[in-house]
Amino acid sequence: MPRALISVSDDGFTYTTLNGATSRYSDTGQAISYLGDYAKETATPLTVTIDDGTKTTQIGIDENGKVGAVPKQDTATEATPDEPSTASSADGSASSTNGAAEHSEHADQSTNGLSAGGQSTAGQNGFVAEDDSTGSNGDSYPMGTPFSGPAAPTAPTVKKTPVRKRSARNRPQRLKKITVPGLVLIGLAILMIGAFVVPNIVPVDSPDTPQTIGSEQQVNPASELSVDKTEDVVPSYDNSPVWEAEVPKRASVTASDRGILLVNDNRLEVLDADTGKSRYKTKIDESPTFAVDTVIDGRPALLWQSGNTAEALFDGESKPKSYQLPEKARITSAGTSVLIKSGNKLSTFGADGLENVPTPQAGSTPMAIDQDELYSSDWNGPVKAQNIKTGNERSVKLESPGDELKIIDWISAGHGKAITLWGEQGASTNSGHRIQLVVHSLEDGSILSTVTTTTDIVGEKSWVRGQAGERAYIGPYLFDLESGLLLMDVSSRDIHLSEPRGSIVPCTMDTNTSCLLAGKHAFKTGTDLLAVVDKGKKALVLGDDSTVRAYPKKSETQDR
């Protein structure tokens, strides 16, 4: 059974050592709360030694996170832990913490990736990211993972807090035999633990469970999500389509406000999202690997990439503009405009061709372009926003969600938001610690929302921005992309979110049941929703008969 050590230091703080990692807490109750969460999340029972410098107490935490007595098999052998094991635990903590801040790769997921059968599978960057950190001979600027956030600095060494040694006369005696009075004393000890420790443990419905700032404007994340059936093809949309268009049976279909992109063998076609009529068609030698709605010099366009060539079909045009990309170019659409990286050079798409983008200072990682501003940052911030036209630069300091909290990972930046993970010293993306998932405004650095969660839930997850730019999610948390507020937490239900379509989110429940999440309702339906367009007025659906249909939004009277 894994062991954990809780020690009270002379500085008044409580230190917890588990699996070689040491964390600091304000009191013993908070430390036990964390260990209870860890045991429950990992289904791992723990033996916990509490040392206040004068005496030691042992408790057990079962796999459900409940506090109780130590299991009998551990009592005889571990009732009197000796000093060398404590010292080795502290040494292990320091060594493991040195690697705790290593950056794990995150990339915005695709809003319009392409695959056979019309499924969205490509990353938001539209490519498989290559690691520039090895064998680049100094050409791997910047030092972070491409577009996923700044690189982690070398973690500082954790100062080990000495634990006062106990005198021999205070050392508890090993029990040779348990008598009836002994059983009574054990029972009283458990009651004492329940009276003084358990009240400090955070309950499931406490304010420290997943929450958000500015909750008066959001759906209550703790509210029960209802599961309903619907007779509508798409909830809240009429069942009579305003137009329909047949598509090849084996075509890859990707839809957005800018158009419907069809790829079938060696042919590519773009349909008008408003009418379903063909806007452009051509023969191709290579299938697109990346497609996205974007803005180029203020003009909306549908952009797709095939090999070293990119094409942009502007609204109102019948032929796309072609761009020649640099060798080994990588593309990210994390912002409102597309950012291109090739070696140490940055560029973006312009009306007349590729336009160079100023390279940020050494040590900073470029992340996204929004409204002609390039966002970049080193690991600890602040975020630098540089106008790519004028060169003017402003600094955005991210508000801290709490004292002693540091950035442990950058998830995404763009569309006016920065998404980061914050934790105490020693926390990392896979350490199992309780952390803060924070959404900041890139306008002034203020916190838009924060969720108390664990690295097991979101540590290795990606920020998935939806079609039409209305919703985004990471793990079980669904956000309003415009306001940055948390809308829904589905962690208590067996529901898995997929790329949002407007304000509707495709999902699966009970492993294999398809559903559409709209508001606080999950509707069981097999509808293949491609996109929600025209500011929510139409829903585009791909039918089993290989026909794309556009369903109009119901009026408020019809919806009621």
N, C-alpha and C positions, 0 to 999 in steps of 0.2 A: 504494500500500500504506500503511495507517495506521501512524503512528509513535508510539512510546512512549518516554518519557525516565525513566530511573532515576538519581537523584542521591543521593549520600551527603552528609548535612549534618554540620555541626560538632557538632550535638547527639547524634550517634551513631545517628540513625534514618535509614532509607532512604525517600525520597519518590518516588512513581511518578505521572507525569502522562500521562493517556490521555484523548483526546476532550475535553480542557478540564477534566477533573476530576483533582484531586490527592489521593492517599491515602498514609498513612504506614504503614510496616512496620518490623519489628525488624531485618531484615537483607535483603541482596540476594536470597538464595534464596527468601525468602517473597514478595518482590515479583515475581520471575520466575514463581513458582508461580501467583500470581494472574493474571499476564498469560497464562500457559499455559492456565489454566482459561477465561479470557475468549476466547482465540483458538479453543479447542475448542467452547465453547458457541455462539459466533457464527459459526463456520466462517470466521473472518477471519484471514489471515496478518498478522503484525506485524513491523516493523523496530524493534528496541529499541536505544537508545543508553544505555550504562552509563557514568556520570561519577562518579569518586570524588574529584574536585577536583584531581587531578594528571594524570590521563590519561583518555581515553575509549576504550570498546570497543563494537563493534557486533555484535549477534547477530540471528538471525532466528528467529521462531517460526512454524511452519506452521499450517495450519488444523486440524490434529489435536492442537495443543498441544505439538509436539515442538520442542526447541531445536536449532538448527544455525547454519550460516553464513548471512550476508545474501545474498539472491539477487543474481546478478551485475549485473542492470540497476540495482540500488540502490547498489552498492558505489562506483562512480565518482562518482556525483552526491551521495551523502550520507555519505561517509566522514569528512568534516570539517565537521560542522554548525557554523554560526557563532553567535555570542552573541545577536544580535537575535531569532532564532527561539526560542531557549530562553526569553528574557524574555517574548515574546508568549505562549508556552505557559503560563507561570506566570500571566500576566495573565488569560488565558482561564479558567484553573483557578479563580481567585478569583471571577470574575464568574459562572461557571456554578454554583459552590458556593452562591452566595447564594440560588439557587432550588431547591437540592437537597432541602430538607425540606418542600416543598409537599406537602400531604396528598392522597393519592389515595383516592377513595371506595371503601370496602369495606362490605358488608352481609352479615350472616348469611343464608345461603340457606335457602329454605323447607323445612320438614319436612313440610308438608301443603298446599302450594300447589295451586291448582285450574286445570285447563285441559281443553279438550275432549279426550276420549279417555283421561282419567284420568292424564295425565302431570303431574308436579310441576314447575311452571315459575315460580311466583310467588316473590319474594324472601321471606326469613324475616320481613322486616318486613311482608310482605303487601301492599305497595304500591310504586309507583314513587316513589322518594324525590324530593322537590322541594328545590331549592337555595334555602335561606333567606338566603344571603349577599348577594343582590343585590336592590335595590329594596324593602327591607323597612322602611326608615325607623326603624331601631333596634329592630324587633320580632323580629329574627332571633336570639333567644337559644336555645341557646348558639352560640358562634362556629364550632363544628366541624360537620362533616357529620352530619346527623341519625343518632344511634344508632351510628355506625360508629366513633367514637372521637374523642378530643380534636383540636382544630385545631392545626396546626403553627405554632410561633412563627416569627418572622423569623429566618432562619439567620444565625449570626455570620459575619463576614468571615474567611476563612482567611488566616492570616498567611503571607506568602510567605517561604520560606527561601532566602536568597541562596546561589547556587552560586559557589564560588571560581573566579575567572577563571584560565585557563591561560596560561602564558607562551608567547611565540611559539616558543621553541626546543623546547618540549615538544609542539607541534602536529604530528601525524603528517603526513608528506609524501604528496601525491597520487601514486598509482602511475601511471606512464606505460605500463608494459608488464609483464605477469606472466611471470616466468621460471620455470624448473624449481625453483631454490632458493626462489622466492617461493611456489610451490605447496606445497612442503614446510613452509614456515613457516605457511601458512594451515591445513594439516592439523594441525600441532602446536597452533595456537591453538584449533582446535575440540576437540582432545583435552583441553587445559587447561580449557576451559569445561565439558566433560563431567566432568572430575575434581573440580572445585571448586564448580560451580554446580548441576549436575543432581542430586547427592545431596540437596540441600536442597529439591528440588521434592517436593510432597506426592504420594505414589503413590495410585492409585485405592482401594486397600484399606487405607489408613492410618487411624489413629484420628480424623483430621480430616475424613474423609468423613462423610456423614449418620449421626448417632449420637444416642443418648438417654441421659439420666441415669436411673439406676435400671433398667438394662437386664436385671437378673436376673429381673424379673417380666414380661418382654415377649417377643414373638416376635422373633427376630433380624432386624433390618431388612435385613441384607446377605445373608440366606439366600435360596436359590433358590426361587422360587415355582413349584410344580408345576401344570401344566395337565392336567386330567383330564376324562373323560366320566362322566356319571352316569345311572342309570336312574330315579333318584328325581325326582319333580316338583320338590321342594326338597331339597337335600342334607341328610341326617340326619333327614328327616321321612318318616313313613309315606305310602304312596301312596293309602291309603283315607281319604277325608275324613270328618270327624265331622258336618259339616253342609254344605249348599250352598243357595244362593239365587240365583235368576235376577234379572238387572238389565236395564234397557232397553239396547238395543244401542248407542245413541249417548250414553249417560250418562257424565258425568264422575264418576269413582270415586276417593275418597280414604279411606284406612283408617288406624286407629290403635287403641290400647287403649280409647279412649273411645267408639268407634263407627265405622261405615262411612257416609260422607256421599255420597249420590247426588244429582246435579243433572242434570235432563233437561228441556230447554225451560223451562216455567214451573212445574216441580214440584221440590220438595226433600224428600228422605227420609233418615232416619237408621236404619241397621240395628244391632242389638245385635252386638257383636264376639264375644260368647260363644256366641250361639245362631243368629245370622243372621236373627232375626225383627225385624219393624219396630218401632221405638220411637217414631218421630214422623214425620209427613208433613204437608206444607202446600203451598199455591200461593204462588209468589213473583213479584214484579214485576221483580226485578233479581237476577242470579246472584251468588253470593258471590265475593269477590275475595281472601279470606283465611280460613284455617281452621287451628286449632292445638289441641293438647291443652294445658291449662293448669290452674292451681290458683287458685281464688278463695276467699279467707277460709278456707283449709285444705281446701276441697272440690274434688275433681277434676271437670273439666267439659270438654266439647267446645265450642269457641267458633268462631263464624264471623261475618264482616262482609259486609254488603251496603250499599253507599253509606254513609249516615250512621247506619246502624243495625247493632248487633251483638247476637247472641243466644248465650246460653250454656245448653247442655243438661247439667245436673248428673247425676252418676251416681245411678241409682235414680229419676229423675224422667221423666215422660212428656211434659212440655211445657217449652220453654226459657224463660229469663228474658230479657226484651228491654231493651236499653240504647240511649239516644239519644246519639250521639257529637257532639262539638263540630264546627263547620265546619272543613273542611280538616284533620281530625285524621289523624295518622299513628301507626301501631301497630308495635311491635316485640315479638317473643317471644324475644329473645336470652336472657332469664332464665326462671326457673320461673314467674313471673307476667308478665302483659302490661303494658307501659308505653305510655301514650298521650301524645302531644305535640301541642299546639295553640297556636301562637304561643309565648308565654313560659310557658304553663301546662302542668303535668304532672299526670297522673291515672292511676288504675288501676281495674280492675273490683272491686267489692265485692258482698257478698250483697244489699245494698239499693239499689245504684246505683253510679255512678262516685264514687270517693273521690279527693280532692285529694292530691297528692304534693308534699312540700316541694321548692322549687326550690334547686338547689345554688348555691354562691357564683359570682359573675361570673367568667368565664374557664374554668369547668369544664363538661364535657359529660356529661349523663346518658346512661348506656349500657344499664343493665338493672336489673331488680328480682329479687332472690333472697331467699326466706325473709323477706319484709318489709323487706329492706335495699335501698336505692337505691345503685347503684355509679356514681360519677362521678369525673372526673379532668381535670386540664389535661394538656398534651402530655407533660411530663416526669414526671408523677406527683407524689406518691403517689396511690393510689386512695383515695377517700373512700367509706366505707360508712355510710350514715345510715339508721337505723330509721325507717320512714315512720309508725309508730304512736306511738313514744315520743319521737322526735327525737334520740335518742342517736346519737353519731357516733364512728367509729373510723377510724384512718388505716392503710392497708396499703402499706408501702414495698416495691416490687418489687425482688427481688434481681437484681443485674447479672450477666449471663453472662460478663463479662470486663472487664478494665481498658480504659479509653478507649472503651468501647462505649456508644452512646446509642440511645434509641428513635428509629427512623426511620418507624415506622408502627404504628397500632393496628388490629388485625384484628377482634377481637371481645372481648366480656366477658359473662359470665353462666354459670349452672350451676356456680358456684364456681371458674371458670377465667378467666384473662385471657390472650389470645393476642396477642403483639406481635412486631415485627421489630426487631432491634438491629443496628447497624453502626458502622463507624468514621466519623470526620468526613469528609463528602463523599459518603457513600453515600446513595442514595435508592431508591425503589421501582422505578425503571427505569434505574439506573446500571450494572447488570451486575456490581456488587461481590459479593464473598462476604459473607454476612450470617448472623445467627443467628435462627432461628425458635424462639421461646421460649414455653412454656406455664407460667404461674405459678398457684399456689394463691391464691385471693382470701381465704383464711382467715388466712394469715400472710405472704404475699408470697414464699414460697419457690419455687424452680424445680422443677417436676415433670419437665420434659424439655426438651431443646434439640437442635435439628438444624442442623448447618452446611450451608448451601445457598447459592444465588445468587438475586439479585433477578429474574433471567430465569425462574426456576422458580416462585417464589411471590410475587413482587413485586406482581402485579396480580390475584392469586387471592383467593377468598373462603373463609371457614371455613364448611363445610357440616355442620350438626349433624343427625344422623339421627333417624328415628322411634324411639321408645322410649328415647332418650337414652343409648344404649350406645356408639355410635361417632360420630366426626366426622373429616372429612378436609379438607385444603387441598392443592391440586395433587396430587402423587403420594404424599403422606404420610397414612397412616391412623393415627388415634389412638384409644385407649381413653378415652372421655369421662369415665368415673368416676375413673380414676387419673391421667389426663393423659399417660400414657406412649405413646410411639411404638410401634405394632404392626407396621407394614409400610411399606416403601418400594418402590413399583412403578416408579420412574423408569427402571430398567434394562430394563423390559419394555414392550411397546406395549399397555399397559392403562390405561384411563381409568375412574376411579371415578365413581359416581353416589350419590345420597342413600342412606345406609345404612338397612337395615330390621332393627332389633335388632342382632344381631351378624353379620348377613349383608349383604354389600355388592353390589348390582347393578353390573355393569361391562360394558365393551366391550373387545375385544381385536382386533388386526389390523384396526382401523377399523370393521368392521361385524359382528363376531361377538359375540353377547350371551353374558354369563357371570354367574355368581354367585360372589363371593369369600367363602369360609368358612375361617377359620383361615389355613393356608399353602397352600390349594388354590383354584384358579380352575376352576370347573366350567362347561363349555360347555353352555348350555341357553337355550331361548327362553322360559322361565317368566316371566310377569309377576307378580312378587312385590309385593303391595300393602303388607303389614305383617307383623311378627312380634309377637304379642300374648301376654297372660297369662304374662308373665315368660319368654318363649321357648318356651312349651308348644304354641303353635299358630302355623302360618304361613298367612296369608290370600293366596289366589291368584286372579287374574281370568283365566278361561279364554277360549279363542277363541270359545266358544259363549255368551259374555256371561253367565257364571255365576261367582259368587264361591264358592270352596270353602275350608274350613278343614281343614288337614292337621295331625295330631297329631305331636308330637316322638317319635322312636323311643326305645325304652329303650336303655340302654347295651349290653345283650346283642344287640339287633337291629342296632345301629349297627356293632358289631364284625363 
